[in-house]
Amino acid sequence: MSRFLEERIPEYIRGIPAYVPGKPVEEVERELKIHAIKLASNENPLGPSPLALEAARNALARSNRYPDGGSKVLREALAARHGVSSGEIFIGLGSSEIIDLAARALLRPGLAGLTSHGTFALYPIAIRASGAALLEVPQRNYGFDLPAMAAAIREETRVIYLANPNNPTGTAFGAAELDEFLRRVPRDVLVVLDEAYIEYAERMDFPRSLELFRERDNLVILRTFSKVHGLAGLRIGYGIARAGLVHEWNKLRTPFNTSAVAQAAALAALDDAEHVRRSVEITRAGRGQLIAGLGRMGLHPVASETNFVFVELGPHAKQIAGELLRHGVIVRPLGWTGFPDAIRISVGAPEENDTFLAAMGQVWPAHSAVRQA
Ligand SMILES: Cc1ncc(COP(=O)(O)O)c(C=O)c1O
């Protein structure tokens, strides 16, 4: 691109830090010529539901046709499941697309979007890409400080992003905290409540977001097929929002945002309760395995309500992630999300968790003195 053209791109876009995805296994294996496992993107170690795979294969054979741009069948199934109308369901190219659309529909230069420090990196990116000001509130105990966020709402604030449970720290807030927060949010400010990891949460007082949705016009709930349903590669998620907002989002999205293969797989995955149950079970067990193993090394991982574990390792965290890579284990260093001393490990299959703990057992001792210094 010519320099002159580049200079025409607004500074608020050029200044956005690029999203850093987890390294693909194939890339690491090619570069380092070793077998690698990926515990870096909070994926499902069981793979997709077999029912979803079969539905995807069948849909693939009809790939000469455009998909149903309105995702009617999937919307109706989700509406029935959640007790809302199908006009209140928006199917997105992953829930990521809806994070972006929430900002595009409501923000512009002169307005503001609010979120927490240390949360999902797409929220600040979506806010900044719209030209609005980014308001970020510091965390408390590795979680959202909802009272401080309520106090940070300004006249110009139009969208607030919350992740519950949170990525990358793995913490969750409870129903009473959310209730109190929502009471303090003006009715013309949209609250995007991202529940990508809800199925893994164990906290007994986890908010009943659908009940809140019925009571509040300004709440959007985001869910995804990428995590517990194991369909991250197909890119499909959904939002539950008031029909008026869904109507506007439909104008902004590309007409065929999700593929027929993804829609068919998602529909079948919804009916595979057994796969969901097994995924939650293997994840909760693996989470315990990782937390106990790290604890035995003298580390203090944050208690997790998700399919990943966050642990602070001190100033060598990035280097340690690099060394784990050379042992064939891909984890996520978190400097780019505001935690330069921490890494995040996604829960894998039991043998993958063992491989990580064995590699960490070799790598960590040389660094432990630095952390304690
Ligand atoms: C909190 C949170 N929301 C949304 C997403 C994106 O999910 P999707 O694959 O549906 O775009 C992620 C992905 O890691 C996430 O951690």
The ligand as an SDF file (V2000), in Angstrom:
LIG
                    3D

 16 16  0  0  0  0  0  0  0  0999 V2000
  -14.5200  -14.3890   26.2670 C   0  0  0  0  0  0  0  0  0  0  0  0
  -14.5310  -14.8240   24.8400 C   0  0  0  0  0  0  0  0  0  0  0  0
  -15.5120  -14.4000   24.0530 N   0  0  0  0  0  0  0  0  0  0  0  0
  -15.5690  -14.7500   22.7640 C   0  0  0  0  0  0  0  0  0  0  0  0
  -14.6080  -15.5600   22.2020 C   0  0  0  0  0  0  0  0  0  0  0  0
  -14.6520  -15.8210   20.7220 C   0  0  0  0  0  0  0  0  0  0  0  0
  -15.3090  -16.9260   20.4180 O   0  0  0  0  0  0  0  0  0  0  0  0
  -15.7700  -17.2560   18.9500 P   0  0  0  0  0  0  0  0  0  0  0  0
  -14.9340  -18.3920   18.5390 O   0  0  0  0  0  0  0  0  0  0  0  0
  -17.2220  -17.5940   19.1210 O   0  0  0  0  0  0  0  0  0  0  0  0
  -15.6020  -16.0580   18.0780 O   0  0  0  0  0  0  0  0  0  0  0  0
  -13.5630  -16.0400   22.9690 C   0  0  0  0  0  0  0  0  0  0  0  0
  -12.5440  -16.8840   22.3640 C   0  0  0  0  0  0  0  0  0  0  0  0
  -11.5820  -17.3130   22.8940 O   0  0  0  0  0  0  0  0  0  0  0  0
  -13.5150  -15.6530   24.3240 C   0  0  0  0  0  0  0  0  0  0  0  0
  -12.5110  -16.0420   25.1060 O   0  0  0  0  0  0  0  0  0  0  0  0
  1  2  1  0
  2  3  1  0
  2 15  2  0
  3  4  2  0
  4  5  1  0
  5  6  1  0
  5 12  2  0
  6  7  1  0
  7  8  1  0
  8  9  2  0
  8 10  1  0
  8 11  1  0
 12 13  1  0
 12 15  1  0
 13 14  2  0
 15 16  1  0
M  END
$$$$
